Amino acid sequence: MNEKDIVKELNAYLKGEYMGIHAYEHYIKHTNDPKLKSELQRIQQEHKQHAAKIAEQIQNLGGKAAEDNGIKSSMQELMMSFKNYPDQKTEIIKGVLQGQEMGIHQVEEIIRGELDSKSLDIVKQNLDEDRAHINQLNDLLQQ
């Protein structure tokens, strides 16, 4: 795979990270549980770090990292359909888990393609952290 194709794959991944960041923003906004809010904020920060690492790798490959433009407004439109979203801890965690699992599945598809070793290492490290998020969220669900 040439660098142009790698940049395209990484940008697709980056856009997914942006969507996740905005989804977490929505869930954070709709919970009044301080412990849950804190955990969601921590995970959201990790997704922001993932996005920063991928954007830097894209630049290192000579590409232009996708910007957040457009994704936020699309997410806002989607979230408007959740206007009456319940402020129930269990429902929020289930929603976050579903989004996290969808994101992991999409990342697994990306790494099945050909990436350079550095990009693959970054994506796999992020994926490991995403899987840890699933465990952390399931632990919260059990509490």
C-alpha positions, 0 to 999 in steps of 0.5 A: 500500500502506498502512502497516499492509500495509508493516509486515506485509511488513517483519515477514515480512522481519524474521522471515526475518532472525531465522531466518538469524541462528539458522542462522548460529549453528548453523553457527558452532557446528559449525565448528572452522575459525577462518577460516570461523568468523570469516567466518560471525560477520561475516556473522551480525553484518551480518544482525543489523544488517539486523534492527535497521534493519528493526525501526527502520523498522517502528517509524518506520511506527508498527508493532510489530516482530516479536520473536525469540520462537518462531523460535529454538525452531523453528530449534533443533528443525530443527537437532536433525535435524542432530545428526550434522552433519559438521564439514567446511568445504565442507559448511558453506559449501554449507549457508550458501550454500543458506540465503543464496540462499533468503533472497535469493529471499524478499526479492526476493518482498517487494520486488516488492510495494509498499513505501514508498521508505524501506523499499524503500531499506533492504531493497535495501541489505540485499539488496545485502549479502546478494548480496555474502555469496554472493560471499564464501562462494563465494570461501571455497569455492574456497580 
